[in-house]
Amino acid sequence: MYIDLHCDTVMKYIKDLKTQEIYEGKTSHIGLKELYDLKVKAQFMAIYLPSKEDLKELNLEDITDWEYVDRALNFYSKIEESYPDKFKVTSNYKEYLQNKEKNIVSLFPTIEDGRLIENVEQIKELKEKKITLITLLWNHENGLGCPHSYSGYEEKAGLKPLGLEVLKEMEFQKIIIDVSHLNEQGISDVLNNTTKPFVASHSNARAVTDVTRNLSDIQLKSLGERGCVAGLNLCPKFSSPDPSAMTTFKDYENHIRHMLDIGGEDLVCLGTDFDGIGGEFEISRPHRVVDFLNYLNTQGLPASIVEKIAYKNVERFFEEYY
């Protein structure tokens, strides 16, 4: 039914690693059973690298970033072992197509925050671990570059020398580059130092909601021309004129229509950010994603474009990238 480029659900279960709990999803936006029942084609499962404070709350304060990644990856493997006819840890387009034929949900492991990368050789190691995508930055500076700043648009520092080297190696290893959370200069650096399309896995339109986490019209146009995809983020702060109120289907529709107008119909996809966001929002669980896609059909968007948003744009991106 759809592909979602970003969720942080593993954080909810990383402490106890109980597959039955993530399957039921009683304490998270996403439950794996719901994904399977809805015939979701793929869920990108981000391994967000927590702060020291977050790790302390999880009783994991002595763990390194690499150990944390391994812990999450082992949990994903455990999910696959527990439900082999429903979920498969997936690392490329060929595997995805095989899973699709068998009605198996593809779980793509990704990393949010490239702070664990200290040298280019580690990109190959991450590839061997089946990491499919890396969000280069989160909201703090790391060894690869500088992020957006909620205080304004005047950041001049983009990617650092290591970040530029990492781009080339990621393209070589076929790990998808994700520019969500990057600042103005950082996104320009990616555009100017890559040859393949890349993604903004969970970023909206700045012209609709003026925050630095969203993409400017120039960026949307540039990404569209490159063959990139940009995933609709459900976070109220990035989606609504009033984040303190319920973010509605209409708010999300406004972003999608603008992104279509500026970046083209091949750009827009879904990047929910489930389990990484707070607030009140109408698309509160996976079945509401399906309701929203049906809503778009009732609002005059052609079925062919809604289908592209749901999954075909990501499939096209996969085919070109791999």
C-alpha positions as CSV (number, residue, x, y, z in Angstrom):
1,M,0.0,0.0,0.0
2,Y,2.8,2.5,0.8
3,I,6.5,2.9,1.6
4,D,7.6,5.1,4.5
5,L,11.2,6.5,4.4
6,H,11.5,7.3,8.1
7,C,10.4,6.2,11.6
8,D,12.2,6.0,14.9
9,T,10.2,3.1,16.3
10,V,13.1,1.0,17.4
11,M,13.9,3.6,20.1
12,K,10.7,2.6,21.9
13,Y,11.8,-1.0,22.2
14,I,15.7,-0.9,22.2
15,K,15.8,-1.3,26.0
16,D,14.0,-4.7,26.4
17,L,14.2,-5.9,22.8
18,K,10.9,-7.8,22.9
19,T,9.7,-8.6,19.4
20,Q,6.1,-9.3,20.6
21,E,5.9,-5.7,21.9
22,I,7.0,-4.0,18.7
23,Y,4.8,-6.4,16.7
24,E,1.7,-5.3,18.7
25,G,2.9,-1.6,18.9
26,K,0.8,-0.7,22.0
27,T,3.3,2.0,23.1
28,S,4.3,3.4,19.7
29,H,2.8,4.9,16.6
30,I,3.9,1.9,14.6
31,G,3.1,-1.7,15.3
32,L,4.6,-4.2,12.9
33,K,1.4,-6.2,12.8
34,E,-0.5,-3.2,11.5
35,L,2.1,-2.7,8.8
36,Y,1.7,-6.3,7.7
37,D,-2.1,-6.2,7.8
38,L,-2.1,-3.0,5.7
39,K,0.2,-4.6,3.2
40,V,2.8,-1.9,3.6
41,K,5.5,-2.5,1.1
42,A,8.5,-1.2,3.0
43,Q,9.3,0.6,6.3
44,F,12.7,2.3,6.7
45,M,13.6,1.7,10.3
46,A,15.9,4.5,11.5
47,I,18.5,3.9,14.2
48,Y,18.6,7.3,15.7
49,L,21.7,7.8,17.8
50,P,20.5,9.0,21.2
51,S,22.0,11.6,23.4
52,K,23.9,10.7,26.6
53,E,20.8,11.6,28.6
54,D,18.6,9.4,26.5
55,L,21.0,6.5,26.8
56,K,21.0,6.9,30.6
57,E,17.2,6.7,30.7
58,L,17.5,3.4,28.7
59,N,20.2,2.1,31.1
60,L,22.6,2.0,28.2
61,E,24.9,4.8,29.2
62,D,28.1,2.8,28.7
63,I,27.3,1.7,25.2
64,T,29.1,3.2,22.1
65,D,27.4,4.4,19.0
66,W,28.6,1.3,17.1
67,E,27.4,-1.0,19.8
68,Y,24.0,0.7,19.8
69,V,23.8,0.2,16.1
70,D,24.6,-3.5,16.5
71,R,22.0,-3.8,19.2
72,A,19.3,-2.4,16.9
73,L,20.4,-4.5,14.0
74,N,20.4,-7.6,16.1
75,F,16.8,-6.7,17.2
76,Y,15.8,-6.3,13.5
77,S,17.2,-9.8,12.8
78,K,15.3,-11.1,15.8
79,I,12.1,-9.7,14.3
80,E,12.8,-11.4,11.0
81,E,13.5,-14.7,12.8
82,S,10.2,-14.4,14.9
83,Y,8.0,-13.6,11.8
84,P,9.9,-15.0,8.8
85,D,6.8,-15.0,6.6
86,K,6.0,-11.3,7.3
87,F,9.1,-9.3,7.6
88,K,12.6,-9.3,6.2
89,V,15.6,-7.1,6.9
90,T,16.3,-5.7,3.4
91,S,19.3,-3.8,1.9
92,N,18.6,-3.3,-1.8
93,Y,16.0,-3.1,-4.6
94,K,16.4,-6.7,-5.7
95,E,15.6,-8.0,-2.2
96,Y,12.7,-5.6,-2.0
97,L,11.2,-6.9,-5.2
98,Q,11.5,-10.5,-4.0
99,N,9.8,-9.6,-0.7
100,K,7.0,-7.8,-2.6
101,E,6.3,-10.9,-4.6
102,K,5.8,-12.8,-1.4
103,N,3.8,-10.1,0.4
104,I,6.6,-9.7,2.9
105,V,7.2,-6.2,4.5
106,S,10.7,-5.0,3.8
107,L,12.5,-3.5,6.8
108,F,15.3,-1.2,5.7
109,P,17.9,-0.4,8.4
110,T,19.0,3.2,8.4
111,I,21.1,5.5,10.6
112,E,20.0,8.9,11.7
113,D,23.1,11.0,12.5
114,G,26.5,10.2,10.9
115,R,28.4,11.1,14.1
116,L,29.7,7.5,14.4
117,I,31.6,7.9,11.2
118,E,35.2,8.8,11.9
119,N,36.8,7.7,8.6
120,V,35.7,6.8,5.1
121,E,36.6,3.1,5.5
122,Q,33.7,2.8,8.0
123,I,31.2,3.3,5.2
124,K,32.1,-0.1,3.8
125,E,31.6,-1.6,7.3
126,L,28.2,-0.1,7.5
127,K,27.3,-1.5,4.1
128,E,28.3,-4.9,5.3
129,K,25.9,-4.4,8.2
130,K,23.1,-3.9,5.7
131,I,22.7,-0.2,6.4
132,T,20.7,1.2,3.5
133,L,20.6,4.9,4.2
134,I,22.4,7.4,6.4
135,T,21.0,10.7,7.5
136,L,24.2,12.7,7.6
137,L,23.3,15.0,10.4
138,W,20.8,15.3,13.2
139,N,20.3,18.7,15.0
140,H,23.9,18.9,16.2
141,E,27.2,19.4,14.5
142,N,29.2,16.2,13.9
143,G,32.4,15.2,12.1
144,L,30.6,15.3,8.7
145,G,29.1,18.8,8.9
146,C,26.7,21.3,10.4
147,P,22.9,21.0,10.7
148,H,20.1,23.4,10.2
149,S,19.5,25.9,13.1
150,Y,16.0,26.7,14.4
151,S,17.3,30.3,15.0
152,G,17.6,31.2,11.3
153,Y,18.9,30.6,7.8
154,E,22.3,32.3,7.9
155,E,24.5,29.2,8.5
156,K,27.5,29.3,6.2
157,A,29.3,26.1,7.2
158,G,28.0,23.0,5.4
159,L,29.8,19.7,5.0
160,K,33.3,19.3,6.4
161,P,36.2,17.6,4.4
162,L,35.3,14.2,5.9
163,G,31.7,14.7,5.0
164,L,32.6,15.4,1.3
165,E,34.7,12.2,1.3
166,V,31.9,10.3,2.8
167,L,29.5,11.4,0.0
168,K,31.7,9.8,-2.6
169,E,32.1,6.5,-0.7
170,M,28.4,6.3,0.1
171,E,27.6,6.6,-3.6
172,F,30.3,3.9,-4.4
173,Q,28.9,1.6,-1.7
174,K,25.3,2.4,-2.7
175,I,24.2,3.6,0.7
176,I,21.5,6.3,0.2
177,I,22.5,9.8,1.2
178,D,19.8,11.6,3.3
179,V,19.9,15.4,3.6
180,S,17.1,15.9,6.1
181,H,18.4,18.0,9.0
182,L,21.2,19.5,6.9
183,N,21.5,23.3,6.5
184,E,21.4,25.4,3.4
185,Q,25.1,25.1,2.5
186,G,25.1,21.4,3.4
187,I,22.4,20.6,0.9
188,S,24.2,22.6,-1.7
189,D,27.4,20.7,-1.0
190,V,25.5,17.4,-1.5
191,L,24.0,18.7,-4.8
192,N,27.5,19.8,-6.0
193,N,29.5,16.8,-4.9
194,T,27.3,13.9,-5.9
195,T,26.2,12.3,-9.2
196,K,23.3,10.2,-8.2
197,P,19.9,11.1,-6.7
198,F,19.6,11.2,-3.0
199,V,16.7,11.7,-0.5
200,A,15.3,14.1,2.0
201,S,13.7,11.3,3.9
202,H,11.5,13.4,6.2
203,S,11.3,17.1,5.2
204,N,8.4,19.4,4.1
205,A,8.0,22.6,2.2
206,R,9.4,25.8,3.8
207,A,7.0,28.0,1.8
208,V,4.1,26.4,3.6
209,T,5.6,26.1,7.1
210,D,8.6,28.4,7.5
211,V,11.0,26.5,9.6
212,T,14.6,25.6,8.8
213,R,14.0,21.9,8.8
214,N,11.9,22.2,5.7
215,L,13.0,22.6,2.1
216,S,13.1,25.9,0.3
217,D,11.5,26.2,-3.2
218,I,15.0,26.3,-4.7
219,Q,15.9,23.1,-2.9
220,L,12.7,21.4,-3.9
221,K,13.2,22.3,-7.6
222,S,16.9,21.2,-7.5
223,L,16.0,17.8,-5.8
224,G,13.2,17.3,-8.4
225,E,15.5,17.9,-11.3
226,R,18.1,15.5,-9.8
227,G,15.6,12.7,-9.5
228,C,15.5,12.8,-5.7
229,V,12.6,12.0,-3.4
230,A,11.4,14.0,-0.4
231,G,9.2,12.4,2.3
232,L,6.3,14.1,3.9
233,N,7.0,14.6,7.7
234,L,4.0,14.4,10.0
235,C,5.6,16.5,12.8
236,P,3.2,19.4,13.6
237,K,6.1,21.9,14.0
238,F,7.0,21.3,10.3
239,S,3.5,20.9,9.0
240,S,1.0,23.2,10.6
241,P,0.5,27.0,11.0
242,D,-0.4,26.2,14.6
243,P,1.6,23.3,16.0
244,S,-0.2,23.5,19.3
245,A,-3.5,22.5,17.5
246,M,-4.3,19.3,15.8
247,T,-2.4,19.0,12.5
248,T,-5.0,17.9,9.9
249,F,-5.2,16.1,6.6
250,K,-5.6,19.6,5.0
251,D,-2.3,20.8,6.5
252,Y,-0.4,17.8,5.0
253,E,-2.2,18.2,1.7
254,N,-1.0,21.8,1.5
255,H,2.6,20.7,1.8
256,I,2.1,17.9,-0.8
257,R,0.5,20.2,-3.3
258,H,3.3,22.8,-3.0
259,M,6.0,20.1,-3.2
260,L,4.3,18.8,-6.4
261,D,4.0,22.3,-7.9
262,I,7.7,23.1,-7.3
263,G,9.5,19.8,-7.4
264,G,7.3,17.8,-9.7
265,E,5.2,14.7,-9.3
266,D,8.2,12.4,-9.1
267,L,9.6,14.0,-6.0
268,V,7.0,13.5,-3.3
269,C,6.8,10.5,-1.0
270,L,6.2,9.6,2.6
271,G,8.6,10.0,5.6
272,T,6.3,10.0,8.5
273,D,8.8,10.3,11.4
274,F,6.5,8.1,13.4
275,D,7.8,7.6,17.0
276,G,10.2,10.5,16.6
277,I,7.7,13.3,17.0
278,G,5.2,14.7,19.5
279,G,2.0,16.8,19.4
280,E,-1.4,16.1,18.0
281,F,-1.7,15.0,14.4
282,E,-4.5,13.4,12.4
283,I,-2.2,10.8,10.8
284,S,-1.6,9.1,14.1
285,R,-0.9,5.5,13.0
286,P,-0.2,3.6,9.8
287,H,-3.9,3.0,9.0
288,R,-4.4,6.8,9.1
289,V,-1.6,7.0,6.4
290,V,-3.9,4.9,4.2
291,D,-6.9,7.1,5.1
292,F,-4.9,10.1,4.1
293,L,-3.9,8.7,0.7
294,N,-7.6,7.9,0.1
295,Y,-8.4,11.5,1.2
296,L,-6.0,12.9,-1.4
297,N,-8.0,10.9,-4.0
298,T,-11.1,12.7,-3.0
299,Q,-9.5,16.1,-3.2
300,G,-8.8,16.0,-6.9
301,L,-5.3,14.6,-7.0
302,P,-5.2,12.0,-9.8
303,A,-4.9,8.4,-8.6
304,S,-1.7,8.0,-10.6
305,I,0.0,10.8,-8.6
306,V,-1.3,9.5,-5.2
307,E,0.1,6.1,-6.2
308,K,3.5,7.8,-6.9
309,I,3.4,9.5,-3.5
310,A,2.4,6.2,-1.8
311,Y,5.2,4.1,-3.2
312,K,6.0,4.4,-6.9
313,N,8.3,7.4,-6.5
314,V,10.5,5.5,-4.1
315,E,10.4,2.4,-6.3
316,R,11.5,4.6,-9.2
317,F,14.3,6.1,-7.1
318,F,15.4,2.5,-6.0
319,E,15.5,1.4,-9.6
320,E,17.7,4.3,-10.7
321,Y,19.9,4.3,-7.6
322,Y,20.7,0.6,-7.5
